[in-house]
Amino acid sequence: MDLHRIDLNLLVSLDMLLAERNVTHAAQRLSISQPALSAQLRQLRDLFRDPLLLPAARGMTPTARALELQAPLREMLATLSSLVAERQPFDPAVADNTFRIAATDSIQAAVCVPLIARVRDFAPAVRVALFPADSPRLAEQLASGELDLAFSTPQSMPESLKTRPLYDETFLCLLRRGHPAGARPLDLDVFCGLDHVLVSPAGGGFAGVVDDVLAQLGRKRRVVASLTSFLVAPALVAESEMICTVPARLARRSGDALNILAPPCEVGAFSVAMGWHPRTDSDPAQKWLRDQALAAAEDVREPRGSALNHAAYGMQAR
């Protein structure tokens, strides 16, 4: 293919067509007429010697060649945009950026809540949008600029991303305030005798890491409710006799309707990291966002052992 034949505007249009898969919608987003975009599509088909998009019952269906082009095209256009953009210092006081962050629900509660509060304090015109972190297109979304930052466990991060540790997380147990088992430290007999709530992000699971630990000790628990979100668990526990084991930072944000207790066995820990595409590594706005994320993660830390000290005496969460 002769590079002199390539009109960059054609590639921008192809990117939009692949995203929308509808000529009318793509033309509206590109602010051009539908006939003009249809003419560009004909040029693109000639350029790539492939139909690229075929008529379907609703919109258009991309060919295998088009799907093959989609991810590298988005990354190339994002890189070009970064190259030609005027690099200016980021001033949060006047910035009006929109930052898009992917995170699991428990990490959203633990980090994104204080992060958004910090952004509001220092950059009142900046907007933040949160997205799920389980997209199979996470690397592509960060490469294309659809997302700016991702929070997840290090092992879940695509290898193509740059990463930095945020914090190590442990687990605590939640019981409603006034629950008889909350008056003293939990032991294994009491713990295994309670009805348990389990969070199964994929849905429908009734066993998890706690069950693995108990099995090693020759014990079992009774899981009676399986949820898809950690954020629902505190409300359910507050209105029931059930117990739930949740990430410690989420437990500490659960409000004063709950008791926070240490689990009676070593459940283990996991790490949380943030990831971003190398293309944005030196971007001033992106660096500022990452700095705020680090500060937000630091803000939610408590002195080591403090929550466990509360739990050891069955004190109510404050």
Secondary structure, DSSP 8 states (H G I E B T S, - for coil): --GGG--HHHHHHHHHHHHH--HHHHHHHHTS-HHHHHHHHHHHHHHHTS--EEE-SSSEEE-HHHHHHHHHHHHHHHHHHHHHS------TTT---EEEEEE-HHHIIIIIHHHHHHHHHH-TT-EEEEE-S--TTHHHHHHHTS-SEEEE-GGGS-TTSEEEEEEEE-EEEEEETT-GGGGS---HHHHHHSEEEEE-TTSS----HHHHHHHHTT---EEEEEES-TTTHHHHHHTSS-EEEEEHHHHHTS-TTEEEE--SS----EEEEEEE-GGGTT-HHHHHHHHHHHHHHHHT--STTHHHHHHHTT-B--
